[in-house]
């Protein structure tokens, strides 16, 4: 089993591309779904908590599972899937997208009181 990838960074838009690149390098092969999930979670932090909030992104792969965790320090509220985004809404689809991908992977999205949002699914081969 290889060690996990841990990135500690400020949640700012210019970091998204680098985080996606680091995730891709860690996995060792194309992983668009995983990169999309990490982008959506970081974008949620930026949108709801503001730019510059420190976050930790952790990706781990075992023989049969891939796990993504994004942690932020704000204990005020857990991310929740509140409603379905309307046809003309420009936001509101991120967590629904994560839920859908996790179901497709056979995994789940978990939200904990210490502000870790996790998603997991089958191993990404690399």
Backbone as CSV, one residue per row, in Angstrom:
resi,resn,N_x,N_y,N_z,CA_x,CA_y,CA_z,C_x,C_y,C_z
1,UNK,0.843,-1.178,0.000,0.000,0.000,0.000,0.888,1.241,0.000
2,UNK,0.581,2.176,-0.892,1.366,3.403,-0.943,0.830,4.411,0.071
3,UNK,1.672,5.365,0.425,1.248,6.390,1.372,0.239,7.319,0.711
4,UNK,-0.497,8.033,1.545,-1.505,8.938,1.009,-0.862,10.245,0.550
5,UNK,-1.585,10.968,-0.285,-1.193,12.302,-0.720,-1.875,13.280,0.224
6,UNK,-1.110,14.169,0.842,-1.661,15.192,1.718,-1.163,16.546,1.255
7,UNK,-2.112,17.434,0.966,-1.788,18.788,0.540,-2.435,19.766,1.513
8,UNK,-1.647,20.659,2.087,-2.173,21.720,2.940,-1.970,23.026,2.185
9,UNK,-3.060,23.761,1.988,-2.993,24.939,1.141,-4.111,25.917,1.476
10,UNK,-3.953,27.149,1.029,-5.073,28.090,1.155,-6.074,27.808,0.036
11,UNK,-7.344,27.908,0.353,-8.381,27.686,-0.662,-8.516,28.953,-1.497
12,UNK,-7.804,28.969,-2.607,-7.869,30.089,-3.542,-7.974,29.520,-4.953
13,UNK,-8.673,30.228,-5.832,-8.904,29.690,-7.176,-7.648,29.243,-7.917
14,UNK,-6.557,29.989,-7.776,-5.362,29.624,-8.538,-4.735,28.308,-8.070
15,UNK,-5.109,27.805,-6.899,-4.590,26.524,-6.405,-5.310,25.315,-7.015
16,UNK,-6.515,25.523,-7.556,-7.304,24.396,-8.065,-6.557,23.598,-9.127
17,UNK,-5.959,24.290,-10.070,-5.244,23.598,-11.150,-4.085,22.770,-10.609
18,UNK,-3.331,23.339,-9.669,-2.193,22.632,-9.090,-2.647,21.406,-8.287
19,UNK,-3.735,21.539,-7.546,-4.247,20.402,-6.785,-4.677,19.286,-7.731
20,UNK,-5.375,19.630,-8.800,-5.770,18.605,-9.782,-4.541,17.917,-10.373
21,UNK,-3.499,18.688,-10.663,-2.265,18.126,-11.210,-1.607,17.179,-10.200
22,UNK,-1.548,17.593,-8.937,-0.957,16.757,-7.885,-1.731,15.447,-7.704
23,UNK,-3.057,15.534,-7.748,-3.888,14.335,-7.619,-3.616,13.391,-8.785
24,UNK,-3.561,13.935,-9.987,-3.277,13.138,-11.189,-1.907,12.470,-11.087
25,UNK,-0.915,13.218,-10.623,0.438,12.674,-10.477,0.465,11.565,-9.421
26,UNK,-0.256,11.747,-8.338,-0.314,10.739,-7.278,-0.944,9.442,-7.792
27,UNK,-2.055,9.567,-8.509,-2.754,8.390,-9.011,-1.942,7.725,-10.124
28,UNK,-1.297,8.520,-10.942,-0.449,7.968,-11.986,-1.155,7.644,-13.283
29,UNK,-2.381,8.097,-13.413,-3.149,7.886,-14.638,-4.295,8.889,-14.655
30,UNK,-4.965,9.043,-15.790,-6.109,9.962,-15.831,-7.141,9.593,-14.769
31,UNK,-7.644,10.602,-14.079,-8.609,10.383,-12.992,-9.574,11.569,-12.951
32,UNK,-10.260,11.802,-14.048,-11.112,12.982,-14.191,-12.180,13.073,-13.101
33,UNK,-12.809,11.959,-12.734,-13.832,11.998,-11.697,-13.254,12.464,-10.366
34,UNK,-12.114,11.923,-9.995,-11.466,12.298,-8.739,-11.043,13.767,-8.769
35,UNK,-10.496,14.207,-9.887,-10.100,15.604,-10.026,-11.318,16.528,-9.959
36,UNK,-12.412,16.121,-10.543,-13.643,16.895,-10.483,-14.140,17.010,-9.043
37,UNK,-14.105,15.905,-8.305,-14.557,15.927,-6.911,-13.718,16.887,-6.064
38,UNK,-12.406,16.823,-6.208,-11.563,17.712,-5.411,-11.796,19.169,-5.802
39,UNK,-11.998,19.431,-7.088,-12.285,20.800,-7.531,-13.590,21.312,-6.944
40,UNK,-14.623,20.480,-6.957,-15.929,20.889,-6.423,-15.859,21.164,-4.931
41,UNK,-15.156,20.308,-4.191,-15.059,20.521,-2.746,-14.277,21.790,-2.415
42,UNK,-13.190,22.030,-3.117,-12.422,23.254,-2.876,-13.210,24.495,-3.294
43,UNK,-13.932,24.406,-4.396,-14.761,25.539,-4.830,-15.840,25.845,-3.793
44,UNK,-16.391,24.820,-3.149,-17.374,25.049,-2.087,-16.765,25.794,-0.909
45,UNK,-15.548,25.433,-0.536,-14.874,26.145,0.554,-14.689,27.606,0.174
46,UNK,-14.211,27.853,-1.030,-13.983,29.232,-1.479,-15.287,30.014,-1.487
47,UNK,-16.324,29.415,-2.011,-17.614,30.110,-2.130,-18.269,30.383,-0.775
48,UNK,-18.243,29.398,0.111,-19.002,29.520,1.350,-18.203,30.024,2.542
49,UNK,-16.879,29.865,2.523,-16.061,30.329,3.640,-15.130,31.472,3.253
50,UNK,-14.876,31.615,1.959,-14.027,32.703,1.490,-12.655,32.230,1.046
51,UNK,-12.040,33.065,0.255,-10.698,32.746,-0.239,-9.688,32.800,0.896
52,UNK,-8.715,31.915,0.801,-7.614,31.919,1.750,-7.799,31.026,2.959
53,UNK,-8.971,30.417,3.117,-9.202,29.510,4.234,-8.250,28.319,4.097
54,UNK,-7.546,27.957,5.168,-6.641,26.807,5.055,-7.432,25.507,4.949
55,UNK,-7.044,24.664,4.018,-7.687,23.368,3.829,-6.614,22.291,3.732
56,UNK,-7.035,21.085,4.016,-6.190,19.920,3.806,-6.915,18.988,2.852
57,UNK,-6.226,18.601,1.804,-6.743,17.633,0.831,-5.941,16.361,1.023
58,UNK,-6.644,15.250,1.217,-5.977,13.973,1.406,-6.582,12.956,0.447
59,UNK,-5.720,12.283,-0.300,-6.146,11.216,-1.211,-5.366,9.971,-0.818
60,UNK,-6.095,8.876,-0.684,-5.424,7.612,-0.405,-6.003,6.535,-1.317
61,UNK,-5.129,5.656,-1.728,-5.529,4.553,-2.603,-5.034,3.255,-1.990
62,UNK,-5.929,2.310,-1.922,-5.554,0.956,-1.540,-5.777,0.080,-2.763
63,UNK,-5.611,-1.200,-2.594,-5.786,-2.107,-3.713,-7.186,-2.007,-4.322
64,UNK,-8.199,-1.761,-3.473,-9.563,-1.779,-3.992,-10.381,-0.521,-3.726
65,UNK,-9.805,0.507,-3.088,-10.566,1.728,-2.784,-9.719,2.974,-2.990
66,UNK,-10.389,4.042,-3.389,-9.788,5.370,-3.437,-10.603,6.247,-2.500
67,UNK,-9.935,7.056,-1.710,-10.630,7.919,-0.758,-10.104,9.343,-0.901
68,UNK,-11.036,10.284,-0.932,-10.721,11.707,-0.992,-11.307,12.364,0.241
69,UNK,-10.503,13.162,0.931,-10.969,13.934,2.081,-10.552,15.383,1.892
70,UNK,-11.453,16.294,2.183,-11.127,17.718,2.208,-11.577,18.233,3.563
71,UNK,-10.657,18.840,4.295,-10.933,19.341,5.632,-10.738,20.848,5.653
72,UNK,-11.689,21.552,6.253,-11.510,22.983,6.506,-11.750,23.210,7.993
73,UNK,-11.319,24.358,8.527,-11.368,24.566,9.974,-12.672,25.147,10.522
74,UNK,-13.661,25.400,9.689,-14.850,26.099,10.158,-15.870,25.123,10.741
75,UNK,-16.138,25.205,12.059,-17.067,24.269,12.685,-18.531,24.710,12.644
76,UNK,-18.830,25.839,12.013,-20.179,26.406,12.095,-21.260,25.558,11.466
77,UNK,-20.981,24.963,10.336,-22.040,24.212,9.662,-21.426,23.139,8.781
78,UNK,-22.131,22.066,8.668,-21.720,20.997,7.767,-22.289,21.244,6.392
79,UNK,-21.574,20.857,5.345,-22.143,20.985,4.004,-23.308,20.017,3.853
80,UNK,-24.391,20.505,3.326,-25.564,19.658,3.120,-26.121,19.887,1.732
81,UNK,-26.699,18.859,1.189,-27.393,18.946,-0.089,-28.787,19.465,0.212
82,UNK,-29.034,20.753,-0.043,-30.273,21.404,0.379,-31.405,21.246,-0.615
83,UNK,-31.102,21.429,-1.871,-32.164,21.454,-2.865,-31.569,21.098,-4.216
84,UNK,-32.424,20.894,-5.145,-31.989,20.658,-6.509,-31.815,22.006,-7.188
85,UNK,-30.712,22.192,-7.855,-30.468,23.451,-8.564,-31.462,23.596,-9.705
86,UNK,-31.947,24.805,-9.886,-32.858,25.088,-10.986,-32.135,25.108,-12.319
87,UNK,-32.886,25.028,-13.374,-32.324,24.971,-14.726,-31.413,26.159,-15.020
88,UNK,-31.756,27.342,-14.519,-30.974,28.543,-14.803,-29.997,28.913,-13.695
89,UNK,-29.949,28.143,-12.609,-29.023,28.438,-11.517,-27.585,28.221,-11.973
90,UNK,-26.702,29.108,-11.520,-25.294,28.988,-11.869,-24.501,28.215,-10.821
91,UNK,-25.126,27.850,-9.728,-24.445,27.085,-8.683,-25.456,26.145,-8.032
92,UNK,-24.968,25.362,-7.072,-25.855,24.482,-6.343,-25.824,23.031,-6.781
93,UNK,-24.870,22.683,-7.631,-24.809,21.306,-8.133,-23.624,20.511,-7.597
94,UNK,-22.712,21.162,-6.899,-21.468,20.513,-6.479,-21.658,19.275,-5.630
95,UNK,-22.391,19.387,-4.515,-22.581,18.222,-3.648,-23.462,17.172,-4.308
96,UNK,-24.414,17.604,-5.126,-25.237,16.632,-5.861,-24.353,15.838,-6.821
97,UNK,-23.410,16.511,-7.445,-22.473,15.849,-8.346,-21.617,14.842,-7.584
98,UNK,-21.120,15.240,-6.407,-20.326,14.316,-5.588,-21.151,13.104,-5.166
99,UNK,-22.384,13.356,-4.744,-23.255,12.239,-4.370,-23.445,11.279,-5.550
100,UNK,-23.697,11.832,-6.737,-23.923,10.995,-7.916,-22.678,10.184,-8.278
101,UNK,-21.519,10.817,-8.238,-20.285,10.095,-8.547,-20.026,9.009,-7.516
102,UNK,-20.252,9.318,-6.253,-20.022,8.324,-5.208,-20.941,7.125,-5.367
103,UNK,-22.202,7.373,-5.707,-23.137,6.273,-5.946,-22.648,5.434,-7.125
104,UNK,-22.213,6.113,-8.191,-21.707,5.384,-9.357,-20.489,4.538,-8.994
105,UNK,-19.644,5.081,-8.101,-18.459,4.350,-7.677,-18.784,3.231,-6.702
106,UNK,-19.977,3.260,-6.115,-20.302,2.302,-5.072,-19.808,2.764,-3.714
107,UNK,-19.520,4.047,-3.579,-19.050,4.618,-2.319,-20.088,5.547,-1.738
108,UNK,-19.634,6.490,-0.935,-20.560,7.436,-0.329,-19.829,8.727,-0.002
109,UNK,-20.613,9.779,0.223,-20.079,11.052,0.694,-20.432,11.125,2.169
110,UNK,-19.452,11.431,2.997,-19.678,11.541,4.440,-19.299,12.941,4.890
111,UNK,-20.071,13.468,5.803,-19.792,14.779,6.370,-19.710,14.612,7.874
112,UNK,-18.617,15.060,8.482,-18.444,14.896,9.917,-18.393,16.244,10.603
113,UNK,-18.595,16.229,11.902,-18.611,17.455,12.689,-17.281,18.212,12.627
114,UNK,-16.174,17.534,12.411,-14.896,18.248,12.340,-14.609,18.744,10.929
115,UNK,-15.672,18.836,10.102,-15.617,19.470,8.789,-14.798,18.689,7.776
116,UNK,-14.743,17.399,7.897,-14.132,16.573,6.861,-15.245,16.146,5.926
117,UNK,-15.055,16.376,4.660,-15.980,15.846,3.663,-15.211,14.786,2.901
118,UNK,-15.767,13.574,2.898,-15.086,12.445,2.271,-15.938,11.895,1.156
119,UNK,-15.271,11.383,0.184,-15.940,10.585,-0.826,-15.022,9.443,-1.172
120,UNK,-15.590,8.339,-1.503,-14.754,7.183,-1.803,-15.396,6.287,-2.820
121,UNK,-14.588,5.485,-3.434,-15.090,4.562,-4.435,-14.025,3.559,-4.814
122,UNK,-14.232,2.863,-5.910,-13.274,1.843,-6.338,-11.891,2.440,-6.562
123,UNK,-10.916,1.594,-6.489,-9.540,2.044,-6.688,-9.356,2.604,-8.087
124,UNK,-8.577,3.665,-8.144,-8.113,4.184,-9.423,-6.797,3.484,-9.658
125,UNK,-6.698,2.775,-10.721,-5.474,2.000,-10.986,-4.368,2.925,-11.437
126,UNK,-3.195,2.747,-10.882,-2.070,3.596,-11.241,-0.768,2.955,-10.907
